[in-house]
Amino acid sequence: MSDKELITALKHQIGDLTEEKNDAIKLASEKDNKIKQLLIQLENANDDIHTMGKKIGDLESTAKKKANIKRMINKKIDEALEKKDDVGVDSEDEL
């Protein structure tokens, strides 16, 4: 093989290797971008979960308050009905 042929072959090989390197760099860059997108989606999902957890906590607190109010109202109603029954029994005794 002559020097010219050897130089031409090496230039082709260098060109092929450079193209492979550029393809590898492009692929790595695309994968990095995809990873960044996935990390952003993960952060958004975590923020959503945190927000929903807080909302659930607020709703549970509201539900407990409403349950306590309902319990107190039922207690007052029961007390009022007992007083009414007591008054009704006493008035029957007077007759």
Secondary structure, DSSP 8 states (H G I E B T S, - for coil): --HHHHHHHHHHHHHHHHHHHHHHHHHHHHHHHHHHHHHHHHHHHHHHHHHHHHHHHHHHHHHHHHHHHHHHHHHHHHHHHHHHHHHHHHHHHH-
